[in-house]
Amino acid sequence: MAHPILRRKPIPTGEAEPGAGGGALVRSLGLWQLTAIGIGGIIGAGIFSLAGAVANDTAGPAVLISFLVAGVASAAAALAYAEFAGMVPMAGSAYTYGYVVLGELVGWFIGWDLLLEYTAIVAVVAIGISGYFSFLLEDFGVTLPNWMLGAPGTGDGHVVDLFAMVLCLLIAFLLTQGIKAAARFETAVVGIKIALVLLVVGVGVFYVDSANYSPFTPFGLGGAFTGAATVFFAVFGYDAMSTAAEESLDAKRHLPKAIIYSLAISMVLYVLACLVLVGMQNYTEIDQEAGFSAAFASVGLSGLADVIAVGAIVGILTVMFTFMLGVTRVWYAMSRDGLLPRWFAVTHPTRRVPTRITWIVGVASAVIAGLLPIGEAAELTNIGILLAFAVVSVAVIVLRYREPDRPRTFRTPGMPIVPLIGVGFSIWLITFLDPVTWLRFGAWFLLGLVIYFAYGYRKSALARGGGD
């Protein structure tokens, strides 16, 4: 049996591979639906929740630098993803890219990481929505018991975030209804979300006080860089979108464009929104859970604050959608490849979606959202994603030099400098994460190692049929 590092999955032709039950995923997503899914994954909690939290206690007005640094790191990796997306148009994203270039063991660990990271992101976003829901209820004079509405561990008697848990299960239900129906919902809501961000910027700019920008770096540049590591998960939704390659009508042409379009549009909106938020209020007064709604309420625009809260709830749903879609497709691809039991790769006979996996992820994300504070859940998402970005950036260099003549619908510019920038930024941002995050990731890493050698090493499709 070949060594797991040496076993490499052949680069697929682009035809959808059948799942365990014989049914393949259905190709139905066009360019703008894919772009909407990407934007849906990028814009959300980063603007409506984490921007306020990071500005308040980590970076101050330099939260703008936090997003720019995270954006540069993400852009370097995005170009590597775009090259792979046009060349390997199959489900799994970074997992599949690592598997076909760097071998089975590397692919396994990327996939194993993404299962945790994407699920945790769904939970973080659900907690962020819950903060805006609490704001709305309080504004209308409705008070629910502390134990059932709010992040646990805040010292206010909160035990479980019930609203966040329900949201996770609702998104899981939506995804089980078929990719075409789910994508229509996502595209419509993304349009609403972009309109909301433009409304926030267009109105908020008239209430900006330049005095609020000083001091710009109250926590020093280190605070801005720490903030970049925290908000990083808010600028890489395109990678989760790329997991839907097998559901794209023309993945080789559309996926690279959708990755670049979604990141570019999102970063412009992020920068504008951050400038308005820290300009409207002193960073010490920004609400950590419902930053924009609280900011507009503070200048007497309580009606608009309620509109923003409702829009934030609806808009952030798209982030949950994108990342739950991502984790289910990574899990599906790993199971179809035999690294996890093929029972999970069974698709619904008519809707052609992996319903078993979707409900498992829905329940798991609901438990995390209901029981963990947003800060701990957010940091849990970042370390594995940063490592995945580093691996994909390395893999695109390796494959460019290993197979320079392989047809590519998009080529990463500045090879190998641009991918190396992605590697450097990713590793650098990892160093700013809390040591506890490393311990949790290490525990997950060890668990994955045990599962791989107990099951995947012997049961994978390459182990049974021979590898490279």
N, C-alpha and C positions, 0 to 999 in steps of 0.2 A: 504494500500500500504506500503510495507516494506521501512524502512529508507534507503536512498541511500548508506549510509556507510555499511549497513548490506546486501544489495543486491550484490551477487557475481555471476559472470558468471561461469557455470560449466567448469571444465577443459576439453577442446575439446579432441576428440578421435584421431584427426589427419586427418580425412576425410575433404576435402575442403567443406566449406559451400557455398551455392549458394548466389549470390548477389540479388539485388532487381529485376533484370530482369530474374532471374532463372539460369543464367549462372555463373559457378564457375571459379576461376582462374585456369590456366593450370599448372600442375607439369611438368617441363622440365629441371630444373637446376641441374647439378651434383656438386660434391664436389669442383672441381677446378674452375668451373664457379662461385660458391658462394664465394670461396676464392678470386677470381679476383675482384668480386664486392666489397668485403670487403677492399682489398688493394686499389682498385680504389677510395673508399670513404676516406681512411686514408691518402694516399700519394697524395699530390697535392699542394693546396695553402699553406699548412704548410711548405713545402720545398721551393716552388718557389716564394711565396709572403710574407707570414707572418714571416718566419725566418729572412728575411732581415729587415723587418719593426721593429720587436721586438728587434733585435740586435742593430739597429741604435738608437732607442730612448727610450728603456725600460730596456734592460738587458745587452747590450754589448756582449762580448764573452760568458757570462754566459747564453746566450740563450740556450746553451747546457743543463744547469741545468733546464731551463724552460721546455724543452722537456722531460727530464728525470723525473721531478716531475709529469708532466702531464701524462707521460707514466705509472708511478707507480699507480697513481690514476685510470687511465683507465684500467690497467691490473686487479686490484682488482675487478672492476665492470665487466670486461669482463668475468671473471670466473663465476660470478653470472648469466650473460646473457647466458653463455654456458649451465649452468644447466637448465635454463628455456627453452632455444631453443630446447633441446633434449626432454623436457617433455611437452611443449605446442607449437607444431609445426604449429602454425596458424599465419595469417597475423596480424600485429599490434605491434609486439615487446613489448616495455616497456608498452604501453597502455594495451595490452592484459594481460601481466603478472600482472600488478597492478589490473586490473579488476577481475581476477580470484582469487587473494589472498587477496587483501585489500579492495575490494568493488568498487561499481560503481562510487562513487564520486571521489575517488582517481584515478581510471582509467580514468575518464573524464578529470581530470586536467592534467594528464600526456599526454594524447592524445592531448588535447587542446594546451599544451605547445609545443609539437612536431610539430604541424601544423605550428606554428610561427617559431620555431628554425630551422627546416629543410628547410623551404622556404627561410629564411634569409641566411642559409649556401649556398644554390644554388646561391643567389645573391652575397655573398662575393666572392665566387670562380669565378664567372663571372667577377667581378671587377678586380680580380687578373690576369685573363687571359688578360683582356683589357690592363693592364700595360705592359705585354710582347708584345702585338700587337703594342702598341705605340712605344716601343723600336725598333721593326722590321721596322716600317714605317720610323722612323727617321734615322735608319741606312741606308736605301735605298733612303734617300733624299726626302721622301714623307711627306708633311705637310698637315694635315687636320685642319679645323677650331677648335679652342680650345673648342668651345661650344659643340661639338659633340663627342669628344673623350678624356675622362679622368674623374677622380672622381670629382664630383661637391663638392663645398665647400673648394677647395684647394687654392683658391685665384688667380688662373690662368685664370679666365674667363670661367671655365668649367661649363656648365649648365646641360648636360645630357651625360651619358656614353652609346652612341648608340650601340657600338659593344657588350657591356655586355648584353644589352637588347635583341639583336638579338640572342645571344648565348642561352639565357634562352628559347626562343621560339623554337630554333632548337632542344634542348634537349627534350622539350615537344613533338615535332613532332616525334622524334626517339622513345620515349617511347610509343607512340600510335600505333606503327607498330607491336606490339606483343613482348612478353618477350623473345622468343627464338631468334628472329633476333636482338633485342636490346642487349641481353647477349653476342652474338657472337661478336658484335662491342666492347662491354666493355672488353671482354677477350683479344682481339687482341690489343687494345690500352693500356691496363695495361701492356702487354708484352713490348710494345715500351717504356712505361714510366719507367719500372724497368731498361731497358737497358740504358736509358738516365741518370738515377741517377747514375748507375755504371760508365758510361762514365764521368760524372761530377766529381765523387770521384777519379776515376783512373787517370785522367789528372790533376785535380786541386791539388792533393796531392803534385805534383812536384813544385807548386808555393806557397806553404804555407810558411809564414815567422813567426817563433815562437814569434817574438816581438809583433805581432798583438794580441796575447793572453793576453798581459799585458797592463793595469790592467784587470784582468779577470772579476771582478765585479764592474765596474765603477759606477753603480747605486745602489750598495749594494745588499745584498741578497734579500731585499724587491723588488728590480727591477726584479730579477730573478723569484721570486714568482708571481709578477704581470704579468710577461711575461707568466708564466705557465697558469694563468687564461685566458690569451688572446689566446694562441695557443692550448688550450685544445680541441677546436672543431676539431683540425686537427688530433687528435689521437683516435677518436671514430667512424669511419665509419662503423665498424662491427655492431653497433646497427641498423643502417639504413639497412644494408644487411639482418639482421635477420627479418626485416619486410616482406621479400619475402619468408617466410617459406612455404606458401601454393603453391609456384611455384617451390619448391625443390622436386626432385625425391625421396629422402629419408631424410627428414628433421631431424628426430630423431637422425640419426647417423651422417649426414653430417654437420648440422649447428654448433654443438659444436666444431667440428674440424676446420671448416672454420673460426669461430670467433678467435680461438687461433692462427691458422696459419697466418691469415691476420695481426693481431696485432704484432706478433713476427717478421715477415719479415719486416713490416713497421718500427718498432722502430729501428732495426739495420740500416736500410737505413737512417732514420732521424738523428741518432747520427753521422754517417759517413759524411753525407752532411753538417751538422752544423759545424763540425770540419773543414771541407774544406772551407766553406764560411767565417767564422770569421778568418781563418788563411790566406786567400788570401788577404784580405783587412782589414784595421783598421775599427773598428765598426762605426766610425764617417763618413766614406766614403761609406758605403754600401748603394746601391740604395734600397729605400723602396718598389719600385714596381716591379723591374726586377733585383733582387739581383745577381743571378748567371750570367746572361748575362752581366751585367755591370762589375762584378768581372773579368770575362774572357776577356772582352774587355780592361780592365785596364792593363792587363799583355800582351797585344798585340795579343790575340787570338780572333780577331773579327769574323773570320769565324766560329769558334766553338761557339762563343757567339750567332750568328744567329741560329745555329743548336739548341742550348739550348732553345732559344726563341720559335722556331717553336715546338720543343718537349714539352716545358712547356704548350703551348697553347693546343696541342693535349692531353697531359697527364692530365691536370687539367679538361678537359672535363669529365673524368671518375668520378671525385668527384661530379660534377653537376649531372651526371647520377645517381650515387648511392643515393644521398640525395633527388633528385626529385622522384626517385623510392620509397624511404622511406616515404616521406610525402604523396604520393598518396595512398600507401597501408595502412598507419595509418588512413587516411581520409576514405578510403574504408571500413575498419574494423569498425570504429565508426558509419558510416552510415548504414552498414549492421546490427549493433547491435541496431539501432534505436535512438542513441544519437544525430545524425544529420539526416536530411531528407534522406530517403532511395533513393530518386531520384539520389543522388550522387553515389550510389552503383551499378548502372546499368553498366554492362560491354558490350564491343563491341560484336556483335553477332558472329563474326568469329575469331577476334584476342583475345578475352577474356581478355581485359585489361580495366580499368576504364578510358575511354577517356575523359569523362566530367570533372572529377577531374583533370586529367593531364593538360588539357588546362587552367583550372582556376589557377592552381599552376604556370604554365608557365607564364601566364600574370602577376600574383602577384609578382613573383620573378623578372620578367623583370622590373617592376615599381621600386622595391626596389633597384635593381642593377643600374638602370639608374639615380636615384635621391639621393642616400645616399653615403657619403664617406665610404671607406672600414673600417676604424677604428670603426665608429659607428655601421655599419652593423655587424662587427665581434663580438663586445661585446654583441650585441643583441642576438647572437646565443647561448651564453655560459650558462647563468643563468638557463634557463629551462632544458638544457641537464644535467647540474650538479645536479639539483633537481631530474630529472628522474633517474640518476644513483643512487642517494641516495635511492630513493624509491624502485628500483629494488633490490638493495643490502639488504634492510630491508625485502622485500617480500620473498627473497630466504631463509632468516633465519626463517621467520614466517612459511613458507610452510614446511621447513625441520622438524620443531618441531611439526607442526600440523598434517602432514601426512608423517611420517618418512619412512613408508613402500611403498610409491608410487614408481613405477618403474622409474628409472632415467638412461638415457644412459650416462650422465656425472654428476659427483658430485663435487661441489666446494670444494677444499681442505681447511683445516684449519678452518673449521666451528666452531664458528661464527666469528673468528678473521679476516679472509680475507675479508668477506663482510663488517665488521665494519670498516676496513681500507678504503674501498671504500666510505663508508658513511662519515667518518671523512675527507678524502681528498676532497671530493666533497663540503662539507659544508665550509671547510677551504678556498678553492679556490674561492668560491662565495664571501667571505668577501673582496677579492681584486678587485672586479669589481666596476666600477664607480657608484656613487649614481644615476646618470641619468638612468643607465641601470636598476636599481631597480625600478625606477618610471615607466619606459616603461613596464617592466614586470608586475608591479602591475596593470597598466591600462589594460593590456591584461588579467590578472587574473580576474579582476572584470568583464570585458566583458564576459569572459567565464562563470562566476558564473551566470550572468543574463541569458545567452543563455541556460545554463543547466536547471535552474529552470523554465524558460519559455517554454522550449521544451523537452529536453532530459529526465528530471525527470518523465514526464508523458508518453512520447512516446517510451521510450526504450523497447527493447524486453522483458526484465525482468519485467518491470512495467506492460506490457500488459499480460504477461503470468505467472507472479509470480516469485519471486526470492528465494534465499536461506534463 
